[in-house]
């Protein structure tokens, strides 16, 4: 690629949609406090994640993936 050409933009992660998937994963049977405890974060931080107000770190995404048997691909994109 020549210097003057811009690189194609990668698909950006939509953190609001990631938050919705986390909320969906939590379901109606588990409150935020219990879900947050299971993944090792505060209830307040979980609330921020569910609203898509923060970029979630790899370690937390991995904890969610392992604890609830969902792929990272699904958490990040909704596919897989």
N, C-alpha and C positions, 0 to 999 in steps of 0.2 A: 504494500500500500504506500502510495507516495505521501510525502509530508503534508501536502495541501488538502488531502482528502480526510474527511471526518470518518471516524469509525462508526459502524452501525450501533445504535443504542440497544443495549441488552434489555430484556424484559425486566422492568422494575418490579419489585415486590410491593404489592398493595397491602399495606399493614392493616388497613381497615378490614379487608377480606380475611386476612390471617386471624384477626381478632374475632370475626364472626365464626370462623371455623372452630376456634378454641371455645367460643360460647356454645356452639352446636355440640362439640365434644363433651362439654360439661353437662349438657342436657338439663332436664328439669328435676332430676333426682338428687343432684348434688349442688350445694350452695358454693359460693365463691370461696368461702373460708376453707371448706374441705378440699376443694380442687387446689387452691393455693398451697395448702399444707402438703398435699401429695407431690407437688412439683417443687417445693422448697422456696416459695416466694411469699410475700405478704399479700393479704387480701386486697390492699390498696393498689399494689403493683399489678395484680391480676386484672383488676378493674380497668386500669390504664391500658393494659395489653388488649383486653376485649374490645375496647373502644378504638383501637388502632392508633393510639397517641404516642407509641414508642416503637422503635425498631427492636425487635426481640433478639437477644443474643443467641448464638448457636448452642450454648450449654443448656439454656432453658428450653429451647426448641427440642433438643435431644431428650431432655427429661420428659417432656410431654409425649414425644414420640414413643419412648420406651414404656412409660407408665400406662399409656392408653392404647398401645399397639396400633399406632397410626404412622404412616410413613412421613418423613420430612417433606417429600414431594407433595403429599396431600396437604400438609399444614401450610406450605408456602404457596402452592398453586391451585389446590383443589382437585388436582389430577393424581391418579395413581392409587 
